[in-house]
Amino acid sequence: METTNIVDFARRDGITDALTDLLRTGAQQLIATAVEAELAGYLAQFSDLRTEAGHAAVVRNGHHPTRP
């Protein structure tokens, strides 16, 4: 007979308390804000680059109709 001290924990997906939900939502918003800020800086850095046709060479993907 072998005795262990292993404890089975519930899956992390099953946590539904309000504090955890608040922290998760806040973290997601913080990451989204950081990504948007980094993207804005990247676009500003290359805003003066143009294609041969005169269009901006670096743009966000999916926000404008396809160019003719």
VENNORWO-V621508 format. One record per residue. N is the residue number from 1. RES is the residue in three letters. SS is DSSP state (alpha for helix, beta for strand, coil for the rest). PHI is phi as a letter, one per 20 degrees, with the letter a starting at -180 (999 if undefined). Layout:
N:RES:SS:PHI, N:RES:SS:PHI
//
This chain:
1:MET:coil:999, 2:GLU:coil:d, 3:THR:coil:d, 4:THR:coil:c, 5:ASN:coil:d, 6:ILE:coil:f, 7:VAL:coil:d, 8:ASP:coil:e, 9:PHE:coil:e, 10:ALA:coil:f, 11:ARG:coil:f, 12:ARG:alpha:f, 13:ASP:alpha:f, 14:GLY:alpha:e, 15:ILE:coil:f, 16:THR:coil:c, 17:ASP:coil:f, 18:ALA:alpha:f, 19:LEU:alpha:f, 20:THR:alpha:f, 21:ASP:alpha:f, 22:LEU:alpha:f, 23:LEU:alpha:f, 24:ARG:alpha:f, 25:THR:alpha:f, 26:GLY:alpha:f, 27:ALA:alpha:f, 28:GLN:alpha:f, 29:GLN:alpha:f, 30:LEU:alpha:f, 31:ILE:alpha:f, 32:ALA:alpha:f, 33:THR:alpha:f, 34:ALA:alpha:f, 35:VAL:alpha:f, 36:GLU:alpha:f, 37:ALA:alpha:f, 38:GLU:alpha:f, 39:LEU:alpha:f, 40:ALA:alpha:f, 41:GLY:alpha:f, 42:TYR:alpha:f, 43:LEU:alpha:f, 44:ALA:alpha:f, 45:GLN:alpha:f, 46:PHE:coil:d, 47:SER:coil:f, 48:ASP:coil:e, 49:LEU:coil:f, 50:ARG:beta:c, 51:THR:coil:f, 52:GLU:coil:f, 53:ALA:coil:e, 54:GLY:coil:n, 55:HIS:coil:e, 56:ALA:beta:f, 57:ALA:coil:f, 58:VAL:coil:d, 59:VAL:coil:c, 60:ARG:coil:f, 61:ASN:coil:e, 62:GLY:coil:n, 63:HIS:coil:d, 64:HIS:coil:c, 65:PRO:coil:f, 66:THR:coil:f, 67:ARG:coil:f, 68:PRO:coil:f
//
